Amino acid sequence: MAQPRSLNPFHALQANRNYRVFWFGQTTSLIGTWMTTVATGWLALELTNSAFRVGVIGAASTFPILLLSLYAGLIADRYNKLRIVTICQSLQLLQSALLFWFTWSHHITFGWLLALVTFGGLIGSFEIPARQAMLVELVDREDLVDAIALNSGGFNLARIVGPSIAAVVIARAGLQWCFALDSLSYLSVLLSLSLIRLPKWSPVLSLVTPLEGLKEGFRYMRSSRAVSGLIGVIAVYSIFGFMYLTMMPVFARQVLHTGASGYGFLLTFVGAGALTGALSLAALGARIRRGKLFAVSAFAFAILTIAFAFAQHVMVAAALLLCLGLTMLINGALANGILQSVVPDELRGRVMAMYVFVYVGFTPIGSFSAGAISNLIGVRWAIGLGGTVMLLYASWAFWRYPEIRSV
């Protein structure tokens, strides 16, 4: 008789040495990444005083992913994933160092900021699919969903700590030092990657061309109604679901009338809610019906986004962001976990690249749209419109693809 799994949310960390090493290094580095996220958004607002240009900067960090991630998934299927991730993390250290130098030396302009943020997105377009596909090599199969939840938990722990530190650093030393600390934080993930011990990698001998390899991945995704329906939901939510995060600097200053410290304060509530969701999901593991919970989280996320758009006080907004963070985490982690659990190993890089393509790569569409709509009719209506589109699409998608609920 199988033993019931522990409710310990940290089981995947305790049971998998490689994953444990990677998780601690990655989470430490992500604290610096979130400091840069806060500083970049605020710097764009200071340089331009334009909601649209804040949206452009938000889009620039993910637009290269839209162009390159599918090809990057094919690269991840054919080459050493650990080496790809290590090279990309080294280049991201360089990008943060350049952001520090340009800001510290007062040479920063909107053009340079746009170029450096785009460079970071270019690196991410190769790093993210490889890292997502590598995760299954770091844990036992039965711990995969828990590990994905803990990965999201680390990301959102950093979302709490990073903006809090960034608010203090910006107020006391200047936002350029957020970039400097981010550069140093990459040393932790590079150290952790060097400590990972995997079986010797063997080159993949492919008998098909890269184009045929991409077509093979597309054929698989079209043939599975659960996968194609899930990808559709992820795509719409990536466009409209992150508008509230892209526009947070504008919302904080124009609607809630707070400064950089208040902006950082609001982001910590998103992180706190997401961390709660991640630990809950990791503890529940296989006990939950993932498809049904995914549907519930999709509807809740849309409704909470609409409610947040019309918040008038900082503490009301913070409470809604706490709930938004929780539902956003559960929705995203379940989408990732469902895909990882059904995809064949030989197609994992390409399918996870499609996930990255829509989950991250479609975000610039929402960022551009949010900035443009905010300029026309106000930031509240831009965010509220995004929530309404998500609600309508979810209603159609879960009716059209009942297979998603049954996973």
C-alpha positions as a Markdown table, in Angstrom:
| # | Residue | x | y | z |
|---|---|---|---|---|
| 1 | Met | 0.0 | 0.0 | 0.0 |
| 2 | Ala | 1.4 | 3.4 | -1.0 |
| 3 | Gln | 2.4 | 5.7 | 1.8 |
| 4 | Pro | 0.5 | 9.0 | 1.9 |
| 5 | Arg | 2.7 | 12.0 | 1.0 |
| 6 | Ser | 3.8 | 14.4 | 3.7 |
| 7 | Leu | 2.1 | 17.8 | 3.8 |
| 8 | Asn | 5.6 | 19.3 | 4.2 |
| 9 | Pro | 5.8 | 22.0 | 1.5 |
| 10 | Phe | 9.7 | 21.7 | 1.5 |
| 11 | His | 9.8 | 18.0 | 0.7 |
| 12 | Ala | 11.2 | 18.5 | -2.8 |
| 13 | Leu | 14.1 | 20.6 | -1.4 |
| 14 | Gln | 14.9 | 18.0 | 1.3 |
| 15 | Ala | 14.8 | 15.0 | -1.1 |
| 16 | Asn | 16.7 | 16.4 | -4.1 |
| 17 | Arg | 20.2 | 17.7 | -3.5 |
| 18 | Asn | 20.7 | 19.3 | -7.0 |
| 19 | Tyr | 17.3 | 21.1 | -6.8 |
| 20 | Arg | 18.1 | 22.3 | -3.3 |
| 21 | Val | 21.4 | 23.8 | -4.4 |
| 22 | Phe | 19.8 | 25.4 | -7.5 |
| 23 | Trp | 16.8 | 26.8 | -5.5 |
| 24 | Phe | 18.8 | 28.7 | -2.9 |
| 25 | Gly | 21.2 | 30.2 | -5.5 |
| 26 | Gln | 18.3 | 31.1 | -7.8 |
| 27 | Thr | 16.2 | 32.6 | -5.1 |
| 28 | Thr | 19.0 | 34.8 | -3.8 |
| 29 | Ser | 19.7 | 36.1 | -7.3 |
| 30 | Leu | 15.9 | 36.8 | -7.8 |
| 31 | Ile | 16.0 | 39.2 | -4.9 |
| 32 | Gly | 18.4 | 41.3 | -6.9 |
| 33 | Thr | 16.3 | 40.9 | -10.0 |
| 34 | Trp | 13.2 | 42.3 | -8.2 |
| 35 | Met | 15.3 | 45.2 | -7.0 |
| 36 | Thr | 16.2 | 45.9 | -10.6 |
| 37 | Thr | 12.5 | 45.6 | -11.6 |
| 38 | Val | 11.4 | 48.2 | -9.1 |
| 39 | Ala | 14.3 | 50.5 | -10.1 |
| 40 | Thr | 13.8 | 50.1 | -13.8 |
| 41 | Gly | 10.1 | 50.9 | -13.6 |
| 42 | Trp | 10.7 | 54.0 | -11.5 |
| 43 | Leu | 13.6 | 55.1 | -13.6 |
| 44 | Ala | 11.5 | 55.0 | -16.7 |
| 45 | Leu | 8.8 | 57.1 | -15.0 |
| 46 | Glu | 11.4 | 59.6 | -13.8 |
| 47 | Leu | 13.0 | 59.9 | -17.2 |
| 48 | Thr | 9.8 | 60.3 | -19.2 |
| 49 | Asn | 6.9 | 61.0 | -17.0 |
| 50 | Ser | 4.9 | 58.9 | -19.5 |
| 51 | Ala | 2.7 | 55.9 | -18.7 |
| 52 | Phe | 3.1 | 54.8 | -22.3 |
| 53 | Arg | 6.9 | 54.7 | -22.1 |
| 54 | Val | 6.7 | 52.8 | -18.8 |
| 55 | Gly | 4.7 | 50.3 | -20.7 |
| 56 | Val | 7.3 | 50.3 | -23.5 |
| 57 | Ile | 10.1 | 49.5 | -21.0 |
| 58 | Gly | 7.9 | 46.7 | -19.5 |
| 59 | Ala | 7.4 | 45.3 | -23.0 |
| 60 | Ala | 11.1 | 45.5 | -24.0 |
| 61 | Ser | 12.1 | 43.1 | -21.3 |
| 62 | Thr | 9.9 | 40.4 | -22.8 |
| 63 | Phe | 9.5 | 41.2 | -26.5 |
| 64 | Pro | 12.6 | 39.2 | -27.6 |
| 65 | Ile | 11.1 | 36.2 | -25.9 |
| 66 | Leu | 8.1 | 36.5 | -28.3 |
| 67 | Leu | 10.6 | 36.3 | -31.2 |
| 68 | Leu | 13.1 | 33.8 | -30.1 |
| 69 | Ser | 11.8 | 31.4 | -27.4 |
| 70 | Leu | 10.4 | 28.8 | -29.8 |
| 71 | Tyr | 13.8 | 28.4 | -31.5 |
| 72 | Ala | 15.4 | 28.5 | -28.0 |
| 73 | Gly | 13.2 | 25.5 | -27.0 |
| 74 | Leu | 14.7 | 23.5 | -29.9 |
| 75 | Ile | 18.2 | 24.5 | -28.7 |
| 76 | Ala | 17.3 | 23.3 | -25.2 |
| 77 | Asp | 16.2 | 19.9 | -26.6 |
| 78 | Arg | 19.5 | 19.5 | -28.5 |
| 79 | Tyr | 22.1 | 21.0 | -26.2 |
| 80 | Asn | 23.3 | 20.9 | -22.6 |
| 81 | Lys | 20.6 | 22.8 | -20.7 |
| 82 | Leu | 22.9 | 23.4 | -17.6 |
| 83 | Arg | 25.5 | 25.0 | -19.8 |
| 84 | Ile | 22.9 | 27.2 | -21.6 |
| 85 | Val | 21.6 | 28.4 | -18.3 |
| 86 | Thr | 25.1 | 29.2 | -16.9 |
| 87 | Ile | 26.1 | 31.2 | -20.0 |
| 88 | Cys | 22.9 | 33.2 | -19.9 |
| 89 | Gln | 23.1 | 34.0 | -16.2 |
| 90 | Ser | 26.7 | 35.3 | -16.7 |
| 91 | Leu | 25.4 | 37.6 | -19.5 |
| 92 | Gln | 22.6 | 38.8 | -17.2 |
| 93 | Leu | 25.2 | 39.8 | -14.6 |
| 94 | Leu | 26.8 | 41.9 | -17.3 |
| 95 | Gln | 23.5 | 43.6 | -18.2 |
| 96 | Ser | 22.9 | 44.6 | -14.5 |
| 97 | Ala | 26.5 | 45.9 | -14.2 |
| 98 | Leu | 25.9 | 48.1 | -17.3 |
| 99 | Leu | 22.7 | 49.4 | -15.9 |
| 100 | Phe | 24.5 | 50.4 | -12.8 |
| 101 | Trp | 27.3 | 52.1 | -14.6 |
| 102 | Phe | 25.1 | 54.1 | -17.0 |
| 103 | Thr | 22.9 | 55.3 | -14.1 |
| 104 | Trp | 25.7 | 56.0 | -11.6 |
| 105 | Ser | 27.7 | 58.0 | -14.2 |
| 106 | His | 24.5 | 60.0 | -15.2 |
| 107 | His | 24.7 | 58.8 | -18.8 |
| 108 | Ile | 21.4 | 57.0 | -18.7 |
| 109 | Thr | 18.7 | 58.1 | -21.1 |
| 110 | Phe | 15.5 | 56.5 | -22.2 |
| 111 | Gly | 17.2 | 55.1 | -25.2 |
| 112 | Trp | 20.0 | 53.4 | -23.2 |
| 113 | Leu | 17.5 | 52.1 | -20.7 |
| 114 | Leu | 15.4 | 50.6 | -23.6 |
| 115 | Ala | 18.5 | 49.0 | -25.2 |
| 116 | Leu | 19.8 | 47.4 | -21.9 |
| 117 | Val | 16.3 | 46.1 | -20.9 |
| 118 | Thr | 15.9 | 44.7 | -24.4 |
| 119 | Phe | 19.4 | 43.0 | -24.1 |
| 120 | Gly | 18.2 | 41.4 | -20.9 |
| 121 | Gly | 15.1 | 40.1 | -22.7 |
| 122 | Leu | 17.2 | 38.7 | -25.4 |
| 123 | Ile | 19.2 | 36.7 | -22.9 |
| 124 | Gly | 16.0 | 35.5 | -21.1 |
| 125 | Ser | 14.6 | 34.2 | -24.4 |
| 126 | Phe | 17.2 | 31.5 | -24.3 |
| 127 | Glu | 17.6 | 31.1 | -20.5 |
| 128 | Ile | 14.0 | 30.6 | -19.5 |
| 129 | Pro | 13.1 | 27.7 | -21.8 |
| 130 | Ala | 16.4 | 25.9 | -20.9 |
| 131 | Arg | 15.8 | 26.5 | -17.2 |
| 132 | Gln | 12.2 | 25.3 | -17.3 |
| 133 | Ala | 13.1 | 22.1 | -19.2 |
| 134 | Met | 16.1 | 21.5 | -16.9 |
| 135 | Leu | 13.9 | 21.4 | -13.8 |
| 136 | Val | 12.8 | 17.8 | -14.5 |
| 137 | Glu | 16.5 | 16.7 | -14.4 |
| 138 | Leu | 17.0 | 18.2 | -10.9 |
| 139 | Val | 14.1 | 16.3 | -9.1 |
| 140 | Asp | 12.4 | 12.9 | -8.9 |
| 141 | Arg | 9.4 | 12.7 | -11.2 |
| 142 | Glu | 6.9 | 12.5 | -8.2 |
| 143 | Asp | 8.3 | 15.8 | -6.8 |
| 144 | Leu | 8.0 | 17.7 | -10.1 |
| 145 | Val | 4.8 | 19.6 | -9.3 |
| 146 | Asp | 6.0 | 20.4 | -5.8 |
| 147 | Ala | 9.3 | 21.7 | -7.2 |
| 148 | Ile | 7.5 | 23.9 | -9.7 |
| 149 | Ala | 5.4 | 25.4 | -6.9 |
| 150 | Leu | 8.6 | 25.9 | -4.8 |
| 151 | Asn | 10.3 | 27.6 | -7.8 |
| 152 | Ser | 7.3 | 30.0 | -7.9 |
| 153 | Gly | 7.6 | 30.3 | -4.1 |
| 154 | Gly | 11.2 | 31.4 | -4.4 |
| 155 | Phe | 10.3 | 33.8 | -7.1 |
| 156 | Asn | 7.7 | 35.4 | -4.9 |
| 157 | Leu | 9.7 | 35.3 | -1.7 |
| 158 | Ala | 12.1 | 37.4 | -3.8 |
| 159 | Arg | 9.2 | 39.6 | -4.8 |
| 160 | Ile | 8.6 | 40.4 | -1.1 |
| 161 | Val | 12.2 | 40.9 | -0.1 |
| 162 | Gly | 13.5 | 42.6 | -3.3 |
| 163 | Pro | 11.1 | 45.5 | -3.5 |
| 164 | Ser | 11.4 | 46.1 | 0.3 |
| 165 | Ile | 15.1 | 46.4 | 0.0 |
| 166 | Ala | 14.8 | 48.4 | -3.2 |
| 167 | Ala | 12.5 | 51.0 | -1.5 |
| 168 | Val | 15.2 | 51.6 | 1.2 |
| 169 | Val | 18.1 | 51.7 | -1.2 |
| 170 | Ile | 16.3 | 54.1 | -3.6 |
| 171 | Ala | 15.4 | 56.4 | -0.7 |
| 172 | Arg | 18.9 | 56.4 | 1.0 |
| 173 | Ala | 21.4 | 55.8 | -1.7 |
| 174 | Gly | 19.8 | 56.1 | -5.1 |
| 175 | Leu | 18.2 | 53.6 | -7.5 |
| 176 | Gln | 21.5 | 52.9 | -9.3 |
| 177 | Trp | 22.6 | 50.9 | -6.3 |
| 178 | Cys | 19.7 | 48.5 | -6.9 |
| 179 | Phe | 21.4 | 47.6 | -10.2 |
| 180 | Ala | 24.8 | 47.1 | -8.4 |
| 181 | Leu | 23.3 | 44.8 | -5.8 |
| 182 | Asp | 21.6 | 42.8 | -8.6 |
| 183 | Ser | 24.9 | 42.3 | -10.3 |
| 184 | Leu | 26.4 | 40.9 | -7.1 |
| 185 | Ser | 23.4 | 38.6 | -6.6 |
| 186 | Tyr | 24.1 | 36.8 | -9.8 |
| 187 | Leu | 27.2 | 35.3 | -8.2 |
| 188 | Ser | 25.0 | 33.2 | -6.0 |
| 189 | Val | 23.2 | 31.5 | -8.9 |
| 190 | Leu | 26.4 | 31.0 | -10.8 |
| 191 | Leu | 27.9 | 29.3 | -7.7 |
| 192 | Ser | 24.9 | 27.1 | -7.4 |
| 193 | Leu | 25.0 | 26.1 | -11.0 |
| 194 | Ser | 28.6 | 25.1 | -10.7 |
| 195 | Leu | 27.7 | 22.8 | -7.7 |
| 196 | Ile | 25.0 | 20.9 | -9.6 |
| 197 | Arg | 26.0 | 17.3 | -10.4 |
| 198 | Leu | 24.2 | 15.6 | -13.3 |
| 199 | Pro | 24.9 | 12.5 | -15.4 |
| 200 | Lys | 27.3 | 13.2 | -18.2 |
| 201 | Trp | 25.4 | 14.9 | -21.0 |
| 202 | Ser | 25.3 | 13.1 | -24.3 |
| 203 | Pro | 24.7 | 15.0 | -27.5 |
| 204 | Val | 21.3 | 14.6 | -29.1 |
| 205 | Leu | 21.5 | 13.0 | -32.5 |
| 206 | Ser | 18.6 | 14.5 | -34.5 |
| 207 | Leu | 17.6 | 13.2 | -37.9 |
| 208 | Val | 15.3 | 16.1 | -38.6 |
| 209 | Thr | 16.0 | 19.7 | -39.5 |
| 210 | Pro | 15.3 | 22.5 | -37.0 |
| 211 | Leu | 12.2 | 23.5 | -39.0 |
| 212 | Glu | 10.9 | 19.9 | -38.9 |
| 213 | Gly | 11.7 | 19.8 | -35.2 |
| 214 | Leu | 9.6 | 22.9 | -34.6 |
| 215 | Lys | 6.7 | 21.4 | -36.7 |
| 216 | Glu | 6.9 | 18.2 | -34.7 |
| 217 | Gly | 6.3 | 20.2 | -31.5 |
| 218 | Phe | 3.4 | 22.1 | -33.0 |
| 219 | Arg | 1.8 | 18.9 | -34.3 |
| 220 | Tyr | 1.9 | 17.5 | -30.8 |
| 221 | Met | 0.4 | 20.6 | -29.2 |
| 222 | Arg | -2.5 | 20.7 | -31.8 |
| 223 | Ser | -3.2 | 17.0 | -31.3 |
| 224 | Ser | -3.9 | 17.4 | -27.5 |
| 225 | Arg | -7.0 | 19.3 | -26.7 |
| 226 | Ala | -6.0 | 19.7 | -23.1 |
| 227 | Val | -2.6 | 21.2 | -24.1 |
| 228 | Ser | -4.0 | 23.5 | -26.9 |
| 229 | Gly | -6.8 | 24.7 | -24.6 |
| 230 | Leu | -4.4 | 25.4 | -21.8 |
| 231 | Ile | -2.0 | 27.2 | -24.0 |
| 232 | Gly | -4.9 | 29.5 | -25.1 |
| 233 | Val | -5.8 | 30.4 | -21.6 |
| 234 | Ile | -2.2 | 31.1 | -20.7 |
| 235 | Ala | -1.8 | 33.3 | -23.8 |
| 236 | Val | -4.8 | 35.5 | -23.0 |
| 237 | Tyr | -3.9 | 35.8 | -19.3 |
| 238 | Ser | -0.3 | 36.7 | -20.2 |
| 239 | Ile | -1.5 | 39.6 | -22.3 |
| 240 | Phe | -4.2 | 41.0 | -20.0 |
| 241 | Gly | -3.3 | 39.5 | -16.6 |
| 242 | Phe | 0.0 | 41.4 | -16.0 |
| 243 | Met | -1.3 | 44.9 | -16.9 |
| 244 | Tyr | -1.7 | 45.7 | -13.3 |
| 245 | Leu | 2.0 | 44.9 | -12.6 |
| 246 | Thr | 3.3 | 46.9 | -15.6 |
| 247 | Met | 1.2 | 49.9 | -14.7 |
| 248 | Met | 1.9 | 49.7 | -10.9 |
| 249 | Pro | 4.3 | 52.7 | -10.9 |
| 250 | Val | 1.7 | 54.8 | -12.6 |
| 251 | Phe | -1.2 | 53.4 | -10.5 |
| 252 | Ala | 0.8 | 54.1 | -7.3 |
| 253 | Arg | 1.6 | 57.7 | -8.2 |
| 254 | Gln | -1.4 | 58.8 | -10.1 |
| 255 | Val | -4.2 | 56.9 | -8.3 |
| 256 | Leu | -2.9 | 56.2 | -4.8 |
| 257 | His | -0.7 | 59.3 | -4.7 |
| 258 | Thr | 2.4 | 57.5 | -3.2 |
| 259 | Gly | 6.0 | 57.5 | -4.2 |
| 260 | Ala | 8.7 | 54.9 | -4.8 |
| 261 | Ser | 8.5 | 53.5 | -1.3 |
| 262 | Gly | 4.7 | 53.0 | -1.6 |
| 263 | Tyr | 5.3 | 51.3 | -5.0 |
| 264 | Gly | 7.7 | 48.9 | -3.3 |
| 265 | Phe | 5.3 | 48.4 | -0.4 |
| 266 | Leu | 2.5 | 47.4 | -2.8 |
| 267 | Leu | 4.7 | 44.9 | -4.7 |
| 268 | Thr | 5.5 | 43.2 | -1.4 |
| 269 | Phe | 1.8 | 42.3 | -1.0 |
| 270 | Val | 1.8 | 40.7 | -4.4 |
| 271 | Gly | 4.8 | 38.6 | -3.3 |
| 272 | Ala | 3.3 | 37.7 | 0.0 |
| 273 | Gly | 0.1 | 36.4 | -1.6 |
| 274 | Ala | 2.1 | 34.5 | -4.2 |
| 275 | Leu | 4.4 | 33.0 | -1.6 |
| 276 | Thr | 1.4 | 31.8 | 0.4 |
| 277 | Gly | -0.1 | 30.2 | -2.7 |
| 278 | Ala | 3.2 | 28.5 | -3.6 |
| 279 | Leu | 3.6 | 26.9 | -0.2 |
| 280 | Ser | 0.0 | 25.8 | -0.1 |
| 281 | Leu | 0.3 | 24.3 | -3.6 |
| 282 | Ala | 3.6 | 22.5 | -2.7 |
| 283 | Ala | 2.1 | 21.1 | 0.5 |
| 284 | Leu | -1.0 | 19.8 | -1.3 |
| 285 | Gly | 0.9 | 18.3 | -4.2 |
| 286 | Ala | -0.9 | 15.3 | -5.8 |
| 287 | Arg | -3.9 | 15.6 | -3.4 |
| 288 | Ile | -5.5 | 18.3 | -5.6 |
| 289 | Arg | -7.4 | 18.1 | -8.9 |
| 290 | Arg | -5.2 | 20.4 | -10.8 |
| 291 | Gly | -7.5 | 21.1 | -13.7 |
| 292 | Lys | -10.4 | 22.1 | -11.4 |
| 293 | Leu | -8.2 | 24.3 | -9.3 |
| 294 | Phe | -6.8 | 25.9 | -12.4 |
| 295 | Ala | -10.3 | 26.9 | -13.5 |
| 296 | Val | -11.1 | 28.3 | -10.1 |
| 297 | Ser | -7.9 | 30.3 | -10.0 |
| 298 | Ala | -8.5 | 31.7 | -13.5 |
| 299 | Phe | -11.9 | 33.1 | -12.6 |
| 300 | Ala | -10.7 | 34.5 | -9.3 |
| 301 | Phe | -7.7 | 36.2 | -10.9 |
| 302 | Ala | -9.9 | 37.9 | -13.4 |
| 303 | Ile | -12.4 | 39.1 | -10.8 |
| 304 | Leu | -9.7 | 40.4 | -8.4 |
| 305 | Thr | -8.0 | 42.3 | -11.2 |
| 306 | Ile | -11.3 | 44.2 | -11.9 |
| 307 | Ala | -11.7 | 44.9 | -8.2 |
| 308 | Phe | -8.1 | 46.2 | -7.9 |
| 309 | Ala | -8.6 | 48.6 | -10.8 |
| 310 | Phe | -11.1 | 50.6 | -8.8 |
| 311 | Ala | -9.3 | 50.6 | -5.4 |
| 312 | Gln | -9.0 | 54.1 | -3.9 |
| 313 | His | -6.9 | 53.6 | -0.8 |
| 314 | Val | -3.5 | 52.1 | -0.4 |
| 315 | Met | -4.5 | 49.5 | 2.2 |
| 316 | Val | -7.5 | 48.3 | 0.2 |
| 317 | Ala | -5.2 | 48.0 | -2.9 |
| 318 | Ala | -2.7 | 46.1 | -0.8 |
| 319 | Ala | -5.3 | 43.6 | 0.4 |
| 320 | Leu | -6.5 | 43.0 | -3.1 |
| 321 | Leu | -2.9 | 42.6 | -4.3 |
| 322 | Leu | -2.4 | 40.0 | -1.6 |
| 323 | Cys | -5.2 | 37.9 | -3.1 |
| 324 | Leu | -4.1 | 38.7 | -6.7 |
| 325 | Gly | -0.7 | 37.4 | -5.9 |
| 326 | Leu | -2.1 | 34.2 | -4.5 |
| 327 | Thr | -4.4 | 33.5 | -7.4 |
| 328 | Met | -1.8 | 34.5 | -10.0 |
| 329 | Leu | 0.7 | 32.1 | -8.5 |
| 330 | Ile | -1.6 | 29.2 | -8.3 |
| 331 | Asn | -2.8 | 29.8 | -11.9 |
| 332 | Gly | 0.7 | 30.1 | -13.4 |
| 333 | Ala | 2.2 | 27.2 | -11.4 |
| 334 | Leu | -0.6 | 24.9 | -12.2 |
| 335 | Ala | -0.4 | 25.7 | -15.9 |
| 336 | Asn | 3.3 | 24.9 | -15.8 |
| 337 | Gly | 2.9 | 21.8 | -13.8 |
| 338 | Ile | 0.1 | 20.4 | -16.0 |
| 339 | Leu | 2.2 | 20.9 | -19.1 |
| 340 | Gln | 5.3 | 19.4 | -17.5 |
| 341 | Ser | 3.4 | 16.3 | -16.4 |
| 342 | Val | 1.9 | 15.4 | -19.7 |
| 343 | Val | 4.6 | 16.3 | -22.2 |
| 344 | Pro | 6.9 | 13.6 | -23.6 |
| 345 | Asp | 10.6 | 14.1 | -22.6 |
| 346 | Glu | 11.8 | 14.3 | -26.2 |
| 347 | Leu | 9.4 | 17.3 | -26.8 |
| 348 | Arg | 9.8 | 18.9 | -23.4 |
| 349 | Gly | 12.1 | 21.8 | -24.5 |
| 350 | Arg | 9.8 | 22.8 | -27.4 |
| 351 | Val | 6.5 | 22.5 | -25.4 |
| 352 | Met | 8.0 | 24.5 | -22.5 |
| 353 | Ala | 9.3 | 27.0 | -25.0 |
| 354 | Met | 5.7 | 27.4 | -26.2 |
| 355 | Tyr | 4.7 | 28.0 | -22.6 |
| 356 | Val | 7.4 | 30.6 | -22.2 |
| 357 | Phe | 6.5 | 32.1 | -25.7 |
| 358 | Val | 2.9 | 32.7 | -24.6 |
| 359 | Tyr | 3.3 | 33.2 | -20.8 |
| 360 | Val | 6.2 | 35.7 | -21.1 |
| 361 | Gly | 6.5 | 36.5 | -24.7 |
| 362 | Phe | 2.9 | 37.8 | -25.1 |
| 363 | Thr | 3.3 | 40.1 | -22.1 |
| 364 | Pro | 4.7 | 43.0 | -24.3 |
| 365 | Ile | 1.4 | 43.1 | -26.1 |
| 366 | Gly | -0.3 | 43.7 | -22.8 |
| 367 | Ser | 2.3 | 46.2 | -21.7 |
| 368 | Phe | 2.0 | 48.3 | -24.9 |
| 369 | Ser | -1.8 | 48.1 | -24.7 |
| 370 | Ala | -1.9 | 49.0 | -21.0 |
| 371 | Gly | 0.4 | 52.1 | -21.6 |
| 372 | Ala | -1.6 | 53.2 | -24.6 |
| 373 | Ile | -5.1 | 52.7 | -23.0 |
| 374 | Ser | -3.9 | 54.4 | -19.8 |
| 375 | Asn | -2.8 | 57.5 | -21.8 |
| 376 | Leu | -6.2 | 57.6 | -23.5 |
| 377 | Ile | -8.7 | 56.8 | -20.8 |
| 378 | Gly | -6.7 | 56.3 | -17.6 |
| 379 | Val | -4.9 | 53.6 | -15.8 |
| 380 | Arg | -7.9 | 52.3 | -13.8 |
| 381 | Trp | -9.8 | 51.6 | -17.0 |
| 382 | Ala | -6.8 | 49.9 | -18.7 |
| 383 | Ile | -6.4 | 47.4 | -15.8 |
| 384 | Gly | -10.2 | 46.9 | -15.4 |
| 385 | Leu | -10.5 | 46.2 | -19.1 |
| 386 | Gly | -7.8 | 43.6 | -18.9 |
| 387 | Gly | -9.7 | 41.8 | -16.1 |
| 388 | Thr | -12.9 | 41.8 | -18.0 |
| 389 | Val | -11.3 | 40.3 | -21.1 |
| 390 | Met | -9.8 | 37.5 | -19.0 |
| 391 | Leu | -13.2 | 36.8 | -17.3 |
| 392 | Leu | -15.0 | 36.5 | -20.7 |
| 393 | Tyr | -12.3 | 34.3 | -22.3 |
| 394 | Ala | -12.1 | 32.0 | -19.3 |
| 395 | Ser | -15.9 | 31.5 | -19.5 |
| 396 | Trp | -15.6 | 30.5 | -23.1 |
| 397 | Ala | -12.4 | 28.4 | -22.8 |
| 398 | Phe | -13.5 | 26.1 | -20.0 |
| 399 | Trp | -16.8 | 25.5 | -21.8 |
| 400 | Arg | -15.0 | 24.8 | -25.1 |
| 401 | Tyr | -12.2 | 22.7 | -23.6 |
| 402 | Pro | -13.7 | 20.6 | -20.7 |
| 403 | Glu | -10.5 | 18.4 | -21.0 |
| 404 | Ile | -8.6 | 21.1 | -19.0 |
| 405 | Arg | -10.7 | 20.5 | -15.9 |
| 406 | Ser | -10.2 | 16.7 | -16.1 |
| 407 | Val | -6.4 | 16.8 | -16.0 |
